[in-house]
Amino acid sequence: MEEKKIPYKIYLEEEEMPKEWYNVRADMKNKPAPLLNPETKQPMTAEELGAIFCDELVKQEMDDTTAYIPIPEEIRNFYKMYRPSPLVRAYCLEEKLQTPAKIYYKFEGNNTSGSHKLNSAIAQAYYAKQQGLKGVTTETGAGQWGTALSMACAYLDLDCKVYMVKVSYEQKPFRKEVMRTYGANVTPSPSTTTEIGKKILERHPGTTGSLGCAISEAVEVASNTPGYRYVLGSVMNQVLLHQSVIGLETKAALDKYGIEPDIIIGCAGGGSNLGGLISPFMGEKLRGEKNYRFIAVEPESCPSFTRGKYAYDFCDTGMVCPLQKMYTLGSNFIPSASHAGGLRYHGMSSTLSQLYADGLMEATTVSQTQVFEAAQMFAKVEGILPAPESSHAIRVAIDEAMKCKETGEEKTIVFGLTGTGYFDMVAYGKYNDGVMSDYVPTDEELEKSFALLPDVE
Ligand SMILES: *Cc1c(COP(=O)(O)O)cnc(C)c1O
């Protein structure tokens, strides 16, 4: 069959956009382990979860049997403002690498939040509004999730309280201003506005904060403020579900041209973009219809999959969130201060964790200097200034393409380009000045953190 000329960008028509999210858990033989109550260590009931999360999102969180869940029309209309996102054939990168591999990337940076996080933010805000709530609270690290949620809340006229990790609040003042422009209330964490924040500040005066700590503060405020619930930008099953829109669009675009990927690559922080991208393809693999290689890429300074333990752990420093079984470095683990490339969460999606434990996907680590080298090469040839997080996937896509060059194989590689890096210029500056260093945690450091894992079987 004559090959159709593949355009630089494969778009979908509005009517080709997904009308349902795909829930990969429905096709998993081994389901992800249930969330546990941090006090009783028993599985969380819907009622208990409902004190923290919106009711409809609790249902989605616990549903591991329904394969397709309709996307409400209002969310689909919001998606239409910035989706479908393009699937780009990286002709220029292929040319630069002189590789026989065919490289595609799904670009999620074409919205003001600059990342894929808006896909779940609008869904979570929508269900909060449906429930008649007044507002939501959340944490943000680098700021992409806080920005996405602020945008979604502005659209639906909901209050939005964001606890932003203090070091980012100070290093990324423009991120904070974007959120405030969308009407969000932004507090640097740890703060004195919560009991847990005060406790952490007492114990660690001068701390620059962590995601785990910001989560605890946001959860505390949501539980103590009538009409508020907590929402989370990654890790949870519901977030992977919403992010499946990435994979469904990717698959629809590839199918249009009869393209079959061999390798699908994504960066992994909490696992939401990777989970979303691979879900429909993983579904085919789980049902025995197709075979693909899936690769999760994580920083060597925060290697949850590759060096973590598969165990129940806390999602937050304050130990108020439900326990989740996942690959984890321990909720006390904080990546080295020299780490600038994002993806610094200690744990991982429980869905992806189960798939990894079952040998259905691979994981690898890269150093941050390798990541920024790939980022710069990509920016020069493909034009887009990538987020450091996304550049983890770029690095491994390039490495796989170079392997094809050696063997002469014409593999098709798809990777997730999750966002843009305009707010990461301090990190780029370090790279450009040649002062970026790599850090690998020692086994001793990790053992210390593992020793504090909760005692649950
Ligand atoms: C948040 C973020 C990530 C990592 O989060 P996941 O939940 O692992 O997808 C990756 N890239 C960008 C641009 C992000 O904002």
PDBQT file of the ligand as one rigid body, heavy atoms in Angstrom, charges set to zero:
ROOT
HETATM    1  C1  LIG A 501       3.024  18.473  35.991  1.00  0.00    +0.000 C 
HETATM    2  C2  LIG A 501       3.767  18.276  34.754  1.00  0.00    +0.000 A 
HETATM    3  C3  LIG A 501       4.358  17.039  34.449  1.00  0.00    +0.000 A 
HETATM    4  C4  LIG A 501       4.369  15.857  35.389  1.00  0.00    +0.000 C 
HETATM    5  O1  LIG A 501       3.176  15.434  35.899  1.00  0.00    +0.000 OA
HETATM    6  P1  LIG A 501       2.531  14.030  35.539  1.00  0.00    +0.000 P 
HETATM    7  O2  LIG A 501       1.364  13.940  36.421  1.00  0.00    +0.000 OA
HETATM    8  O3  LIG A 501       3.554  12.982  35.777  1.00  0.00    +0.000 OA
HETATM    9  O4  LIG A 501       2.142  14.117  34.111  1.00  0.00    +0.000 OA
HETATM   10  C5  LIG A 501       5.009  16.899  33.258  1.00  0.00    +0.000 A 
HETATM   11  N1  LIG A 501       5.113  17.922  32.386  1.00  0.00    +0.000 NA
HETATM   12  C6  LIG A 501       4.556  19.120  32.636  1.00  0.00    +0.000 A 
HETATM   13  C7  LIG A 501       4.728  20.212  31.639  1.00  0.00    +0.000 C 
HETATM   14  C8  LIG A 501       3.879  19.343  33.820  1.00  0.00    +0.000 A 
HETATM   15  O5  LIG A 501       3.338  20.525  34.071  1.00  0.00    +0.000 OA
ENDROOT
TORSDOF 0
